Amino acid sequence: MLRLRDLCADDTPHAAQLVGALPLYQRYGYTAQAAERDLQRALVDGRSRLLAASYQGALVGCVWAIDRGAFGRSLYVRLVAVDGTRHGLGIGRAMMAHVEAWPEARRGVVLLCSADNQDAQRFYERLNYRRVGALPEYVGPGLDELIYYKAHQPPSPSPG
Ligand SMILES: CC(C)(COP(=O)(O)OP(=O)(O)OC[C@H]1O[C@@H](n2cnc3c(N)ncnc32)[C@H](O)[C@@H]1OP(=O)(O)O)[C@@H](O)C(=O)NCCC(=O)NCCS
């Protein structure tokens, strides 16, 4: 069974390996070493929340989000990664649902997605994220980012 929990210091080498092995992050020159450094800092920065997804004891996904990291208001999802051998199994969907239920997501969730990462665009659009803008060459030459936003969905009232 998939387990979702806070990411802890012991997870950072595994999460970083997972991130560094994904072609998307390799394209950005984002190495496992850089990811491990960032995740370790995020664990103590007081603004980040980190989620780990594990399956049978192995780390299979992670999310790094920053409270009010978007425009000083909305939760900014900085990184979403699922083990490359386990894409399409519902792990990303489960992680995003978990993040959206955090109190920090009450003022909505914002994230960036590479303009040529069509798989991730379909993923977010299936989860009802709206494409609200673009940042041409934001990260570097030829690296355009799309801005996605999802307003907070209040829990539906229980029947009766
Ligand atoms: C994008 C990513 C986080 C999605 O996680 P995932 O666990 O593979 O996705 P899920 O299995 O939860 O898919 C959820 C929905 O998105 C769709 N989806 C997932 N991967 C897809 C793909 N490659 N192509 C098309 N649709 C896809 C699924 O059909 C599913 O919809 P459904 O449940 O209605 O059928 C993951 O594939 C990943 O880590 N990719 C590489 C890194 C990356 O792109 N990160 C995002 C950076 S912005």
The ligand as an SDF file (V2000), in Angstrom:
LIG
                    3D

 48 50  0  0  0  0  0  0  0  0999 V2000
    4.3090   14.0620  -13.6960 C   0  0  0  0  0  0  0  0  0  0  0  0
    4.3240   13.0290  -12.5730 C   0  0  0  0  0  0  0  0  0  0  0  0
    4.6080   13.7140  -11.2410 C   0  0  0  0  0  0  0  0  0  0  0  0
    2.9350   12.3550  -12.5390 C   0  0  0  0  0  0  0  0  0  0  0  0
    2.9200   11.3760  -11.5290 O   0  0  0  0  0  0  0  0  0  0  0  0
    2.3690    9.9180  -11.8740 P   0  0  0  0  0  0  0  0  0  0  0  0
    2.3670    9.1350  -10.6280 O   0  0  0  0  0  0  0  0  0  0  0  0
    3.1470    9.3840  -13.0080 O   0  0  0  0  0  0  0  0  0  0  0  0
    0.8720   10.2600  -12.3630 O   0  0  0  0  0  0  0  0  0  0  0  0
   -0.4610    9.5010  -11.9620 P   0  0  0  0  0  0  0  0  0  0  0  0
   -0.2930    8.0420  -12.2350 O   0  0  0  0  0  0  0  0  0  0  0  0
   -0.8810    9.8950  -10.6050 O   0  0  0  0  0  0  0  0  0  0  0  0
   -1.4600   10.1130  -13.0240 O   0  0  0  0  0  0  0  0  0  0  0  0
   -2.5570   10.9230  -12.6790 C   0  0  0  0  0  0  0  0  0  0  0  0
   -3.2690   11.2830  -13.9550 C   0  0  0  0  0  0  0  0  0  0  0  0
   -2.4100   11.9100  -14.9110 O   0  0  0  0  0  0  0  0  0  0  0  0
   -2.3750   11.1460  -16.1050 C   0  0  0  0  0  0  0  0  0  0  0  0
   -1.0000   10.9090  -16.4800 N   0  0  0  0  0  0  0  0  0  0  0  0
    0.0190   10.5410  -15.7100 C   0  0  0  0  0  0  0  0  0  0  0  0
    1.1300   10.3830  -16.3990 N   0  0  0  0  0  0  0  0  0  0  0  0
    0.7850   10.6460  -17.6570 C   0  0  0  0  0  0  0  0  0  0  0  0
    1.4850   10.6350  -18.8470 C   0  0  0  0  0  0  0  0  0  0  0  0
    2.7700   10.2920  -18.9000 N   0  0  0  0  0  0  0  0  0  0  0  0
    0.8190   10.9700  -19.9510 N   0  0  0  0  0  0  0  0  0  0  0  0
   -0.4920   11.2720  -19.9060 C   0  0  0  0  0  0  0  0  0  0  0  0
   -1.2110   11.3030  -18.8000 N   0  0  0  0  0  0  0  0  0  0  0  0
   -0.5690   10.9830  -17.7030 C   0  0  0  0  0  0  0  0  0  0  0  0
   -2.9740    9.7970  -15.8040 C   0  0  0  0  0  0  0  0  0  0  0  0
   -3.7350    9.3560  -16.9050 O   0  0  0  0  0  0  0  0  0  0  0  0
   -3.8300   10.0430  -14.6030 C   0  0  0  0  0  0  0  0  0  0  0  0
   -5.1270   10.3670  -14.9420 O   0  0  0  0  0  0  0  0  0  0  0  0
   -6.3150    9.3200  -14.5690 P   0  0  0  0  0  0  0  0  0  0  0  0
   -6.0480    8.8490  -13.1630 O   0  0  0  0  0  0  0  0  0  0  0  0
   -7.5280   10.1440  -14.7080 O   0  0  0  0  0  0  0  0  0  0  0  0
   -6.1530    8.2380  -15.5720 O   0  0  0  0  0  0  0  0  0  0  0  0
    5.3880   11.9140  -12.8100 C   0  0  0  0  0  0  0  0  0  0  0  0
    5.0840   11.2380  -14.0090 O   0  0  0  0  0  0  0  0  0  0  0  0
    6.8230   12.4230  -12.8300 C   0  0  0  0  0  0  0  0  0  0  0  0
    7.5020   12.4070  -11.8010 O   0  0  0  0  0  0  0  0  0  0  0  0
    7.3120   12.8370  -14.0060 N   0  0  0  0  0  0  0  0  0  0  0  0
    8.6700   13.3050  -14.1640 C   0  0  0  0  0  0  0  0  0  0  0  0
    8.9460   14.5640  -13.3960 C   0  0  0  0  0  0  0  0  0  0  0  0
    7.9360   15.6450  -13.7170 C   0  0  0  0  0  0  0  0  0  0  0  0
    7.5390   15.8490  -14.8560 O   0  0  0  0  0  0  0  0  0  0  0  0
    7.5260   16.3510  -12.6500 N   0  0  0  0  0  0  0  0  0  0  0  0
    6.6100   17.4590  -12.7750 C   0  0  0  0  0  0  0  0  0  0  0  0
    7.3990   18.6900  -12.9830 C   0  0  0  0  0  0  0  0  0  0  0  0
    6.3590   20.1010  -13.2080 S   0  0  0  0  0  0  0  0  0  0  0  0
  1  2  1  0
  2  3  1  0
  2  4  1  0
  2 36  1  0
  4  5  1  0
  5  6  1  0
  6  7  2  0
  6  8  1  0
  6  9  1  0
  9 10  1  0
 10 11  2  0
 10 12  1  0
 10 13  1  0
 13 14  1  0
 14 15  1  0
 15 16  1  0
 15 30  1  0
 16 17  1  0
 17 18  1  0
 17 28  1  0
 18 19  1  0
 18 27  1  0
 19 20  2  0
 20 21  1  0
 21 22  1  0
 21 27  2  0
 22 23  1  0
 22 24  2  0
 24 25  1  0
 25 26  2  0
 26 27  1  0
 28 29  1  0
 28 30  1  0
 30 31  1  0
 31 32  1  0
 32 33  2  0
 32 34  1  0
 32 35  1  0
 36 37  1  0
 36 38  1  0
 38 39  2  0
 38 40  1  0
 40 41  1  0
 41 42  1  0
 42 43  1  0
 43 44  2  0
 43 45  1  0
 45 46  1  0
 46 47  1  0
 47 48  1  0
M  END
$$$$
